[in-house]
Amino acid sequence: VIAKNGGAPNGDSPLMKAGEDMKDPEPEQAPPKHEDGPDVEYGVFDPEDEGGLAVALPVAEEEDPYIQSAVEYDPDAKPPIYRRRRFRLYAFLGFFALVAVAVGAVIGIVLSGNSSSSDDAEAEEDPVRVRIERLVGAEALDDPGSPYEQAYLWMKYNDTLGVEPNDPNFVQRFALVSFYYATTVDEPWNTCNPPEDDEEDNCIYRHLVGLPSSYQDFPWIRWLTPTKECEWAGIYCDDDSNQLRAIELHGNNLNGEWPESLKLLPFLQSISLPWGSLSGPLPADVAELDHLVSIEAQYNDWTGPIPREWFESRQLVRLNLAGCKLSGTIPPSVGQAKDLRALYLQSNDITGQIPPEIGQATNLAFLYLNKNALTGTIPETISDMSSLERFYVQKNDLNGTLPIKMGDCTNLLDIRVHQQLNGNLAGDIPESLYTLEKLFRLDIRDNKFTGSLSSRVGDLESLIELRLAGNRMTGVLPSSVGDLLALRTLDFQGALMNITGSIPTQMCERRGALGLQTLSANCKADATGFLEVECAEECACTCCDPEGMDCD
């Protein structure tokens, strides 16, 4: 059972089951939340266990022994040293020196033992430090002003709840305290910071639900208060074990770099930190969280590439990194994310090609790659993505054609490939697309598509929006377009568009707020009186001249 111990909005959980259906958000919004977490096996996690690794210590090699038999006898040589008269003096001095060294060594051992005993005694007096040092290492803990050091000092001197180092939730509490300090590097959060002297532990958590500033307010508990950490704002824990399952802090002005202490939370399933000022690179070790199913860190200032290891995490269902400053390429390992349902990478600076391996992510339903700097072609392997519902690659620099078998993605609802940087997507609309009974939007405008609009367009009974403008298509507008009862937008005007014919009268009859709203065509006569498309007055078309420069 996944629940909030202190007041999640409406009791909802941010978790979902792998493979669960997902409703699609608008590109600017975060993906929706889903109830119920994935089944996980609970076990005992000891972050101090180093896997039984032995520590290798340097061993001092003995000096080469003096081998008597290896010395050849030389009759002209001086007598051996032990036969000289000065030998007794040298031997006495050597013996005295040896005794001095031995005495010094004994004294050193005693002093060292006393020092070690003193250190052990000090360690016993500070079990909090001992426990934390085993978690993060002495170097990280001794870094002045680091989140780890601040968390240690708070746990030792300010935490009046009295959580002992051997408490099952000690590590979890330390990780969250460190998380707070790691995300308030430049300034505090917007809401639910630790209480000041005159403030109560209760707070109103402002949860961002939409841009630019749509919030919902919820009563919760401030962070770093003498309550269980599972009761702090934005924290979701398992009711039975009090193990942390999710962190959800939307639009709360988190700042700093990726909180390193998240790796200390082995049962974490959801990380949701969107709309903040978090920056720096994304760490690869996030993939080591075996139960992590959702990462929402969109609209922050992340830089660098997406770690390939993130896609190697087989449990990941949703990854939202939209609206950041990410660069690099989409790694081929994306094909290994077998459970991935939603990948939101729009509005970044990602370059390179869409890897063909992405076709192996057959559970992927929402693929948002728009507004990047992707080049190359759309891989034919997209046709293998049987679960694909939304395919957004608009506003990149792609070329080539649409995959011939794209219609094999029978669940496709929305295709947006419009406005490539140089408008280099070309070729005909694949015939297979006309079999997509669920498709409600096809937007290919401002490219170099050719050919004609098939009469089979009338089979797209769910089509709401058809945008063909700014291409180089020819032929006659098929009358079957009038059979599209759900159609609200039809745009096929443009300087190089040569689709001719008449707007079907049945379309004009559906004009209105609940019917056809946008109808644009080359239905304005040129200087010679030539008219490409006839549009009756009652259709109220937006008519453009054949040059596509003058529309009214």
Secondary structure, DSSP 8 states (H G I E B T S, - for coil): -EE-SS--GGG--S---TT-------TTS-----SS----------TT--TT---------------GGGS---TTS---GGGSTTHHHHHHHHHHHHHHHHHHHHHHHHHHHHHHHHHHHHHHH-HHHHHHHHHH-HHHHTSTT-HHHHHHHHHHHT-TT---TTSTTHHHHHHHHHHHHHTBSSS--SS-----TT--SEEEEEEEEETTTEEEEEEEE-SSSSS-GGGBTTEEEETTT--EEEEE-TTS--EEE--GGGGG-TT--EEE--SSEEEE---GGGGG-TT--EEE--SSEEEE---HHHHT-TT--EEE-TTSEE-SB--GGGGG-TT--EEE--SS--BSB--GGGGG-TT--EEE--SS--BSB--GGGGG-TT--EEE--SS--EE---TTGGG-TT--EEE----TT-EEEE---GGGGG-TT--EEE--SSEE-S---GGGGG-TT--EEE-TTS--EEE--GGGGG-TT--EEE---TT-EEEEE--HHHHTTBSTTSB-EEEES-S--TT---SEE--GGG--EEB-TTSS-B-
